[in-house]
């Protein structure tokens, strides 16, 4: 099995494993105890904190270890919001943050007086510093921006946004989960959150750095552990392993960055040559070294992943059809990118050129097979026409990518300037039909409710998406 | 070094270590992914949940893994309170709960409309079910009771209290951190919280069981992991190790319980014979198998621990002088037990009879040496007398156990029926002077503010504790 899903979790780095085993022997005791084992545990914890702080580029007493990156984000956001409660209750986040940030923002919105502004991104998934400038207000307590996007790899202008925030007197929290293994966060940030298992450390360790001078009130209940910012017995062996592996991956970062960047460039260049109807998404240059995402028209993401798994490749997808919530990736949606047939390839350190080439060999056949399976839906609904909507295709009850496949099938039958309407009850169609129009240079007219159309069955509760044939 | 502090954290069980290593290889991937590594991780997680549920005595889908026992307690309490918000905002806890429970109660008290009743304990540290019955009200949302006390080992009447709660329609959360490695929680509980590193599992894993039918609303922000009750990437290798070691310690429990119970009985019997002026606290029979606590008059807890550490023994203390917060143990305070010179011995599984005997050999000399060191304070303040207070001893600026040592030194000079007053600014004196009176059969008269006494320096801000000589 070739593992190309490092952005979900990186395989344990050999240094992490070694450090973990050593710390299981040396660092199992309670570091708050006064006897020898306790003091030794405390020394290991202090040393791990020094190492992590050096990698982050801050003081050791600014770093605490949490139980996960998610917990670091939740605590960082809640603590900064509470610390600046007097300034106001306004929070600014980008629309493409990791779900942990967006969940924290939703929780804030649901709480007393919480107000959230979500910053839009361009088609590459990147925010503009000016949009942050416009969003900051007198009552803004905190702004959040990821260092780089976890789904499409686009690197964000963190240093610029930090400057904007600094000028407005607003702290900036940077979710550096995807990038901290590669480099420190640049710019004048106030808080940084990260996750050890993303850089080859063990699961169960997050990192939260809060610069001195940033007002911070840790969410209750708290205890005396980790400066009162991460309650519960310290997961010391894992913390030691996390710090050791962070140092190790940083030492390897320059060489590995160059190597993986070149491999990803190869994937970015070859996939559109090898597979028809593919959109490679995300910024081609300002990106993470190891990550690339592309979407394949007329393909079901889950089927694609299953076929790739059979062929021996582990990859991930932001398609609606693979996540447990059955909603399309909020990142792809915010970018206006196609969500169907989405594949994220994220190379782990040490990924071989041979494996990448084999992936490129296998991919075209896999996509073709899945397209063939989906290309002929068993029972196509009869097409009807309607004055206002032109040709109407009923795809109710059909999951993505069927609505787009049906649309693509009939577009040639529509006269140039004429309309075609797809009725669908799959939420992904809202994203994928406009994205298909953009890729195919067709005009997306808009959507409207399809509940009361007389030529559709009364239980129909879909949405009608209308397209005008341009070419 | 002989480790007698298993109640702080148990050494890693060999089965846990073995399972951890295996799961680092087999269970490192994201269990929510569809490829082979992800599916394998999911299977390991499901199996661990089954194993843990069997040990708890509940259904697998009632169990989630958290990042620590503290987190399990915090989430359990917050979730149950939120789930029963309509019932009311009243929370009942015992006065001797673990700090994680008390911190959660304080956070609830500080929140909108939160109201907390703390149930007192008897001198053995045990609550009465009737006191819970009296405390439950129409607006009680939740009651909490530990299965056994972590400082003195007293086992609580959980089944009885559960029955009382059930009759009142109030869910009962049981903090089973100290006992789950020995046995399931008895009675008709609603929620159970526990911590893997207390039973020989790794750090970084807690367990929260919520019975079906218990109203529960997990605190926000949440995500899709662990039924929405424990956000963040699952710490899978540690979870697998936690479940495996729970099963392993349960298999050994009957034999080990008998062995450790006998060793603790030996300590309980021998310590008062070997060391003068000692109070062994906690219930002698209804207790944890492996834990015993005693307090030595006229001894500084920190000094005692340091000497025992030098002699090769790692033990813990609830004395004011050893905790980082410098306040006396809330457990000993609630029991009305002496806090000075407090030592908690908690035997790990496999603790040897020879080590226990060596501890009993070493202890008397250690206590004697510490008492000698403290017995002659360098500069005793002049004693004065006062009409209302009798002999007055100024111990301002002196830490425990000096105030009690000074009291003990002069009591013989006080006529029977006469008064002696100790002025102290150490919070521990509030607990230790009444406890000393009880042990020495003297009458504790009471306390009052000592700020404005003319014969004391103006900066004095202590409290005056007055004692009447009875014998």
Interface residues (C-beta under 8 A of the other chain):
Chain A: X1 X3 X5 X8 X9 X11 X12 X17 X20 X21 X24 X28 X29 X30 X32 X33 X34 X35 X36 X37 X38 X67 X68 X69 X70 X71 X74 X99 X100 X103 X104 X106 X107 X110 X195 X197 X202 X203 X204 X206 X220 X221 X222 X223 X224 X231 X232 X233 X234 X235 X236 X237 X238 X302 X305 X306 X308 X309 X313 X314 X315 X316 X322 X324 X325
Chain B: X1 X3 X5 X8 X9 X11 X12 X17 X20 X21 X24 X28 X29 X30 X32 X33 X34 X35 X36 X37 X38 X67 X68 X69 X70 X71 X74 X99 X100 X103 X104 X106 X107 X110 X195 X197 X202 X203 X204 X206 X220 X221 X222 X223 X224 X231 X232 X233 X234 X235 X236 X237 X238 X302 X305 X306 X308 X309 X313 X314 X315 X316 X322 X324 X325
